[in-house]
Amino acid sequence: MNLLEIQNLSLFKEGRPILNNLSMDIWDGHVHAIIGPNGAGKSTLANTIMGLSGYRDFEGDILFEGESIKALSVDERARKGITLLFQEPARFEGLGVSQFILAGAKEKSRTVVEEALQKAGLSPEKYVKRAVDKTLSGGERKRIELASIYAMKPRLVLMDEPDSGVDIDSIKYIFAVIKEMRHMGSTVILITHSPEVLKHADHAFLICAGTLVDKGEMSRMFDYFNGKCVPCVHVGQPSPNTLLSGSSAPAVAVS
Amino acid sequence: MSEQATADKEKLLAELLASINQHSFAPDVAHVEIHGNQVLNKNLVEGLLVESETIEDGVKVHIRVRKGVTLKNPVNFCFGLIPDNGIQRIIIDTVIEEGAHAKFIANCTFPNAVNIQHLMNAVITVEKGASLSYFERHVHGPKGGVTIVPLTKVIAREDSRFSTEFELIKGAAGVIELDYEAEVEKNATVDMKTRIFGRSSDRIHIKEAAHLSGEGATGVLTSHIALKNTASANIENEIVADAPYARGHVDCKEIVQDEATARAIPIVQVNNHLAHVTHEAAIGSVDSKQLETLLSRGLNEDQATDLIIQGLLGSDPFS
């Protein structure tokens, strides 16, 4: 069953196509990955699904649980159960970690805060009284944002490069949260360059120049990271032989 | 004093404390309550001296914390006026003697203000190796009929520490003319912060200055202001560093909503090549990234804005 359906989605910025007639089905309860080279449109796609400012004016449609969300604002989409882990988490001067984690949580309690922090590998004693501000490193803020998403218990979470800025010892907590979210029934979309992150997905979409060029099981998609794929030079216009053409299609432009 | 006068005084004291949600103090907590030009109540602890003198429209107060004494609990001051109009002038001379350490909390309350002037003229001397944390919270009524003019001169002697925080978040600010000036000597530290929420037609003028005159002196001036409706703010923060290894930072952040206006003038001046002073200033609407993060958690725009402002203005004194 599809939780999210992206139908013929095209988005232009300054006359240039960033997303190009994309169609995708996101199965409920699975962990999906969206992969592709820099500038492929991965983050743009996540921002468009979330409905962020600057990503609202697009062609095509996005259906969530069978209904179009095109006209909905960010917060309306969030209240339907969609949320986004930002690649670069915001800093909030003075805003307490607890307040931040509870902002989107249905249940507002200290237990929720503590559990969410623990899932993200952060000690409640150490973090609960701190602010989500510049006194925290980027990696700490990323994990606190992840904790806030865990506390929200969303139906669909878009994670834009969940491992960026996180030190190597802490990445395991990111993966643990992804696993836990799947376990509690959330659908996860990972936007990533990382083969390590990709291992945690069931299924992947490969996009280049805003166009879907391949999709399939993870084992086959690993080829993308094994030298078959080079960054696409056809910005906005992938060549016809790079487009999706069945399960054996090579990824993007082949060297 | 007649029975009636005593009863009136007790009633006034109860009203004053109720307006700041404070009803009683433990015996080992020093506190002083001043209504208009009348000292209503006072409880002191060992090592703390507070003398007062009534003047026509206020009170002169002399405060000393004796040499080497560390006060266990913060000293609570309450200044205010219960009627809707009047003047309260407070002239304070505070000395924290050598090696002494104290924390003061001052609540200034004008819950019914329609036309009130609260004029404070303070000189604070923190002697060598001493420290003082001074937290001043204002509680105003919704009508905004208060003019606040706190003028404070701070002298931070060698190796001393002084921090002050001025908070006006609840009720209408009215007119604020805040002027703090600090002289910071060798290896002394001064940290001055203002947090104000201006609404309606409030007019806020903040002027904070630190002169880092001693080697290794440090100063931080922080102003966090949120404004809505037609409120306006003018912030002038100035650090002058004259001595080697002096360090200073000016931080001014203002969130402006509706028709409110804000102006910030950070001035940093370095007169010694071994000194270093930085500044940051940001004025504008709520940061879009912060807003979108909270919107993506399901808060609507008003809820998200309130939470961001609450963070910017939030405080936990002496935590």
Interface residues (C-beta under 8 A of the other chain):
Chain A: M50 L52 S53 S73 V74 D75 R77 A78 R79 I82 T83 L84 F86 E88 P89 A90 R91 F92 E93 G94 L95 G96 Q99 A103 G104 K129 A131 V132 E145 S148 I149 M152
Chain B: H224 K253 D287 S288 K289 Q290 E292 T293 L294 L295 S296 R297 G298 L299 N300 E301 A304 L307 I308 Q310 G311 L312 L313 G314 S315 S319
